[in-house]
Structure formats: structure tokens, C-alpha cells
């Protein structure tokens, strides 16, 4: 059963307790493994590679180039045998000791077909490879499978209006877990919530949903926030997810389910926005006060009153904001078992979450100011 993490010693442990120059893996396993990593060029894969440096990594890549010390193997998780010929597939099976499947389609606007091909068929093919190789697999899903029905209900018909749908994404990840289970084998499922930048530096390979929300706030482009002020905004820093995955791998990747989320320690919507405003003020950026309106109020009152007189681009922006709100803002905490992962307990806690969010906001502001200076 999912659990909600508590700090047993009532300690306030901050994200800054990790020095960015500290080694990512203080205790190394006795025997390095050959790990097949999918999605190595993505947000999570990029964060994982430094923490896997004590293993031999084979990075299965499709399109994006990879700049790391890993061995690169061209392939495609949506194709039979991962896009490899029979001999190459068998050779890879013989070489591999473990699989970390971090590849996934996360762009809400990519369409149902693309999401199904990568998140469902691709997950199933990687799981079948792990079963053929007789090795354990760590499959990266999402914590939002716990809220699939709520997200589907909250999305209404906005997905069609906005041209994107978090409901389609969560549906594909739910089906992906089923495809992985159907393949058999020894599988560990990890379910992170929204991934943000490094808990200390804020660095991330590519902005994610919460970063885009923060950018809109910083640019004064949001007329309001469609949420309850007390709703939870659950995120987890990329380095925490990477450390958790590698910890589970080094511990033997025993079949289990792990919810990598803030849970009851997630920030509220009100505090999340306050941190953005505070960091903006520190940097000399003026951010207008934001009203918080429940999404149903927007649908019942704002849309009928104003949508006939605003341009189409403004309607689309609002639709996307409303659709994203069904994922970003949660009435109840998501399940969390982060503190059950060996060596990760210090990352849990409201203070640690706020420090990590500040780091991401500071990085966004620094990148924005840097772009202005170079313009």
C-alpha cells in the first residue's frame, strides 16, 4: 500500500545539505554491472548518467546525440527487438545485467498515437527484452497513475480545445505499466511525480511543466492561477529520482513499486507561487499579484463572460493552463514511499522541497537574465 512519508526525528533537512561537488554514489557495489539505459538523452537519463558511473552503461538512443562516457547503441524501443537485428539483439541480451527504462513521451501535445507507441508499446518491448535476457528491469512510470480518473474527469473537453491532454499521457503510462507486467520478468516500478531541476543547482536538460508555469508567472502572462490555494503541487528533483533509481539498482532491483513524490510534504499552490514572487523580487523582477480561481469557477463564469471577446491565441493559452492544472494541482497528497528507498530519506520534507523549488526558480531567473544580457 502507498504510504505518506514522515520525518521520524522531526528534523528539517534541506536540499542544500548536499554539496553539488559531492560524489553521487558514496557507497559503490562490489561488482559493476552492465546496464542498458533507455532515454539516456532525456531529462531523467541525463541526470542518471553521472550516478551510474560505477557501472558499464549501454545507452540505447534513437535520435538525440549523447555526450557522455556511456557506450552508445542506436535503437528504437518502438520497433521489434528494439530496432536491432537478431544477432545484435542476442548479443545485447548476453551482455546486459540490468535494464533501466527511462525513455518516455512526456509532451502532452504529441498525440495519442505517439504516446501509445513509446509509453505502451515501447515499455512492453523493453520489458520483453529484460525477460529474454533474464535480468531485472527498473521501469519509470509516473505518480499520476494514482489520479488517472480524476485527471480524466477534470480535463473535460479542454484536451480537444487545447490540442493537448495530460489525461492521454497518464492513460498511456497506466497502459505501459500493464504492458510491462504482461511481459513477465523481474520488474521494479518507480513512479516519480513532476520532475524539476537539480535540488541544489536547479539545472535541468529541458524545462518541464512546472518550469513553464513558473516562466509564465515571471513574465506576467497568467491572468490567474486555476487552483485552490491549499492544493498540493507535487514535484521531485531530478537528482533525487536518479539517486533513488541507482540505489534500488545497487540494492538488487527487487520487484516492488516505489512512489517517488513529495506526498504530504509537497508545497501548496499558494506557497509555490510565493516562492516564485520572492525569488523574482530578489532579482529585481516585478511580478503582478495573482488571483487564485477554482477551475470550475473559470469554466462556469470566466469562459462564458469573456471567451467571445478574446483572441483565439488567448483562448488556447487558457485552455492549456486549465488542462495542465488538472495535473499540477492536487486536492489530496499523492502516494509517497520516497523515504523507503535506501539513502533517500534526507530528500523528504517540506523544507527540502521548498529549497529545491527555489533552486529551480533561481536557475530560470538566471537563464532569463543571461539571455537578456547576451541579446
Beta strands, then each sheet from edge to edge (+ up, - down):
strand 1: 34-38
strand 2: 56-61
strand 3: 71-74
strand 4: 98-101
strand 5: 136-140
strand 6: 187-192
strand 7: 194-196
strand 8: 224-226
strand 9: 232-233
strand 10: 235-237
strand 11: 256-260
strand 12: 267-268
strand 13: 291-293
sheet 1: 3+ 2+ 1+ 4+ 5+ 6+ 11+
sheet 2: 7+ 10+
sheet 3: 8+ 13+
sheet 4: 9+ 12-
end
